[in-house]
């Protein structure tokens, strides 16, 4: 744990939100976290495979939101929990933009809850 804290102390975040690497450090990796619809999962897998991404993690998650009104057997109810898939991909800095664009082009529909993508610096891969 101490080793990780020392690495974090050596990084400085600039005003623009970019990571300023100390001298002598190479490029850092990126951790891309994408929350997508289960219906788009196979398309995203195929796109990642086309880009050469073969190692990533998938997790089933539940997202809480505003809710969608549905009618079942004449009764209305509000579904406030949506099942989604969270993808976690560790990539080289230069490949991250291609991966993000590929995922976004498949899953974004214009609705605010259709896709969430977070990009974080990843300090070490073992």
Secondary structure, DSSP 8 states (H G I E B T S, - for coil): -HHHHHHHHT-EE-TTS-EE--TT----EEEEEEEEEGGGHHHHHHHHHHTT----EEEEEEEEEEEEEEEETTEEEEEEEEEEEEEEEEE-HHHHHHHHHHHHHHH--S-TTS-EEEEEEE----
